[in-house]
Amino acid sequence: MYAQVNLMQADLPVKEIMTREVCKGTKDESVLNASRKMLKFGVGSIVVVENNTPVGIVTEKDILEKVVARNKTPAEVMLEEIMTFPLITVKPTTSIREATNIMLKRGIRRLPVIDDGNLIGIVTDTDILSVSLDIGELMALVRERSLGFEEVMAGKCEKCGKFSEHLVEKDGSRLCEDCMESFE
């Protein structure tokens, strides 16, 4: 279990919390094979590499939007066709606070960690939350970065008690999407 740390005081480098075993694939690899690797690793993305240098990333969302929703055959679609590039990366010495700011500003959830051009790990929003003691501080960052955008209500559902990033207000109660559906 991770030690609880206040992000803003400790300002740890991402190398302290990154995942070192990264799910990797090549440009000419099929989405079918990549999906199987993602399942084996238990992750939601695969980093596309050439000679251990990351050149793109494919997420579950990319597969849903660019393959499944378009009724394409996963075995016939190559990662190069759907990968997001250029890749936004960080160095191992980048602070958790700066990584958080990059994710919020860019609207992304994963940052490959690069050292001398080589992929050495990946840091995700989940990694950051796992070491965050002060959630209020993180939410303040989210609000600060989302000025001018629709505010996303996150918190505990008042019906089922689960944490949700997207609460909806219904008859004075804040409900998760699942409870909202059962209300209708």
C-alpha positions in Angstrom: 0.0 0.0 0.0 1.3 3.5 -0.9 2.2 5.9 1.8 -0.2 8.8 2.1 1.4 12.0 0.9 0.2 15.5 0.5 0.9 16.2 -3.2 1.7 19.9 -2.8 4.0 19.6 0.1 6.0 16.5 -0.8 6.0 17.1 -4.6 7.5 13.7 -5.3 8.9 12.9 -8.7 6.7 10.6 -10.9 9.4 7.9 -10.8 8.3 7.2 -7.2 4.8 6.2 -8.3 5.0 5.2 -12.0 4.3 1.7 -13.2 7.5 0.3 -14.6 5.9 -2.7 -16.5 4.4 -0.9 -19.5 2.1 -2.6 -22.0 3.8 -2.0 -25.3 3.0 -2.7 -28.9 4.3 -1.8 -32.4 2.7 0.2 -35.2 2.1 -2.8 -37.3 0.4 -4.8 -34.5 -3.3 -5.5 -34.8 -5.8 -4.0 -32.5 -6.9 -7.6 -31.7 -3.4 -8.5 -30.4 -3.0 -5.2 -28.6 -6.4 -5.7 -26.9 -5.2 -9.1 -25.7 -2.0 -7.6 -24.3 -4.0 -4.9 -22.5 -6.2 -7.6 -20.9 -3.2 -9.6 -19.9 -1.6 -6.5 -18.3 -4.9 -5.4 -16.8 -4.6 -1.9 -18.2 -6.6 0.5 -20.4 -3.9 1.5 -22.8 -0.9 0.3 -24.9 2.1 2.5 -25.7 3.2 2.1 -29.3 7.0 2.0 -29.5 9.8 1.8 -32.1 13.1 0.6 -30.6 11.7 1.3 -27.1 11.0 4.9 -28.1 7.4 5.7 -27.7 5.7 7.1 -30.8 2.0 6.9 -29.8 -0.6 5.5 -27.5 -3.9 3.6 -28.0 -6.5 3.6 -25.2 -9.7 1.6 -24.7 -11.6 4.7 -25.8 -9.6 4.8 -29.1 -10.6 1.2 -29.7 -14.2 1.8 -29.0 -14.5 5.0 -31.0 -12.2 4.1 -34.0 -12.8 0.4 -34.3 -15.8 -1.0 -32.5 -18.2 1.9 -33.2 -17.2 1.9 -36.9 -17.7 -1.8 -37.1 -14.1 -2.5 -38.2 -12.5 -5.9 -37.7 -9.9 -5.6 -34.8 -7.6 -8.2 -36.5 -7.5 -6.0 -39.6 -6.8 -2.6 -38.0 -3.2 -1.8 -37.1 -2.3 0.3 -34.1 -0.7 2.9 -36.3 -4.1 3.7 -37.8 -5.7 4.6 -34.5 -2.9 5.7 -32.2 -2.8 9.2 -30.7 0.4 11.1 -31.5 2.5 13.1 -31.0 2.8 11.6 -27.5 2.8 13.8 -24.4 5.4 12.4 -22.0 7.3 13.4 -18.8 10.7 12.8 -17.4 11.2 10.6 -14.3 12.1 13.7 -12.3 8.9 15.6 -13.2 6.9 16.3 -10.0 3.6 14.7 -9.4 2.1 18.2 -9.2 3.4 19.1 -12.7 2.2 15.7 -14.1 -1.2 16.4 -12.7 -1.3 19.8 -14.2 -0.3 18.4 -17.6 -3.0 15.7 -17.4 -5.7 18.3 -16.5 -4.6 20.8 -19.1 -4.5 18.2 -21.9 -7.5 16.2 -20.8 -5.5 13.0 -20.6 -5.2 10.2 -18.0 -1.8 8.6 -18.8 1.7 10.0 -19.2 4.5 7.8 -20.5 7.8 8.4 -18.6 10.8 8.8 -20.8 14.5 8.8 -19.9 17.1 9.5 -22.6 14.4 8.8 -25.2 13.5 5.4 -23.8 10.2 4.4 -22.2 10.9 3.5 -18.6 7.3 3.7 -17.1 3.9 5.2 -17.2 2.1 7.3 -14.6 -1.7 7.4 -14.6 -4.4 9.4 -12.8 -5.0 6.4 -10.6 -1.3 6.3 -9.6 -1.6 10.0 -8.6 -4.8 9.4 -6.6 -3.3 6.4 -4.8 -0.8 8.7 -3.1 -3.0 11.7 -2.6 -4.0 12.4 1.0 -5.7 15.7 0.2 -8.4 15.0 -2.4 -9.7 18.6 -1.8 -6.4 19.9 -3.1 -6.7 17.8 -6.2 -10.3 18.9 -6.8 -9.2 22.6 -6.4 -6.7 21.9 -9.2 -9.4 20.4 -11.4 -11.7 23.5 -10.7 -8.8 25.9 -11.4 -8.1 24.2 -14.7 -11.7 23.9 -15.8 -12.7 27.6 -15.5 -15.0 28.4 -18.4 -16.0 24.8 -18.8 -19.0 22.9 -17.4 -18.2 22.0 -13.9 -18.1 18.2 -13.3 -19.5 17.2 -10.0 -17.5 14.5 -8.3 -18.1 12.9 -5.0 -20.1 10.2 -3.1 -23.5 9.2 -4.5 -26.1 9.9 -1.9 -28.1 6.8 -2.7 -25.5 4.0 -3.1 -22.5 5.6 -1.5 -20.0 4.9 -4.3 -17.6 7.6 -5.5 -18.3 8.9 -8.9 -16.6 11.5 -11.1 -20.0 12.4 -12.7 -22.7 13.1 -10.1 -26.1 14.4 -11.3 -28.4 16.5 -9.1 -31.9 15.1 -9.0 -34.6 16.4 -6.6 -31.9 17.9 -4.3 -29.8 14.6 -4.2 -26.5 14.0 -5.9 -26.6 10.7 -7.7 -24.2 8.6 -9.8 -25.2 7.7 -13.3 -26.3 4.2 -12.3 -28.6 5.4 -9.6 -29.9 8.2 -11.9 -30.9 5.6 -14.4 -32.8 3.6 -11.8 -34.6 6.8 -10.7 -36.1 7.2 -14.2 
